[in-house]
Amino acid sequence: MLHRPGRFDRLRQIRALDPARDCHQIYRTTALWEFPFDVRMGLLLAFWRTFAVPSIAELLAATGETTTRTERRADDTGILMYTLIEHGLDHPLGRAATRRLNQLHRRYAIDNDDYLYVLGTFVFVGTRWIDRYGWRPLCCHERAAIYHFYAELGRRMRITAIPPDLESYARWYDAFEAERFAPTPAARQLITATKGLLADLPKPLVSVGGRVADALLDPPLRAALSVAPPPWWARAALTGGLAGRAAYLRYGAAPRRRQYLDGGLRAKTYPDGYDIATVGPAEHPSSRA
């Protein structure tokens, strides 16, 4: 079957770039032009995946931000991450977002391996989602660029022992999950509180509710979150709906004409706009490490 003219033009442009030197340009194109829905889903699923690590889940539950300010917490993360994706790490807004991430996280005593795992979720959850449900697989330049982008973010957040390449990072990441995933009451509380964030799914899938959300979780993650296996129809709705979407985008849709953030990032919990320097909860004495 013939592809529409121009469907792979951006991919050809990506392949002409250097994945290390041009990592932001490549990742920005991938996230805002080629796979905007998939990258948004990857960010949500990356967040859910951290609930399966007891030390991370207990901290998230203890702060109360995820369970009592759920939508605001999601907006905070989206604003900071998409500021980095849109502008890059060296832009003044990117530097401000990185500085704010450091301010928000360094108030807690977080183990370096937990930092390294959370960073890895941004690298691997979205890429694996795209490989399974995207309208095309990622190319090697895109994978390497995503790794280089987040490895540099990790260094700027003073995360140490970042594996030197994508392959070694993947091995570390998978071994960490195999060793550390475990069910906790905090994990169950967090996943229950955040299932409502699935508004980014296609409307037919959102309409059938939480069991489709359960089908998004692989067996090790479901076990750690104490989520029952989804019924067959939920799995079928998910895989069928996303496969149909991917086929339409690959064979029927014209290339995207507007980038995802055209007109700016809109956050419901910041109706009057926001200042990157103050996004997120204000510090209070009990939160200091």
Secondary structure, 3 states (H helix, E strand, C coil): CCCCCCCCHHHHHHHCCCCCCCHHHHHHHHHHHHCHHHHHHHHHHHHHHHCCCHHHHHHHHHHCHHHHCHHHHHHHHHHHHHHHHHHCCCCHHHHHHHHHHHHHHCCCCCCHHHHHHHHHHHHHHHHHHHHHHCCCCCCHHHHHHHHHHHHHHHHHCCCCCCCCCHHHHHHHHHHHHHHHCCCCHHHHHHHHHHHHHHHHCCHHHHCCCHHHHHHCCCHHHHHHHCCCCCCHHHHHHHHHHHHHHHHHHHHHCCCCCCCCCCCCCCCCCCCCCCCHHHCCCCCCHHHCC
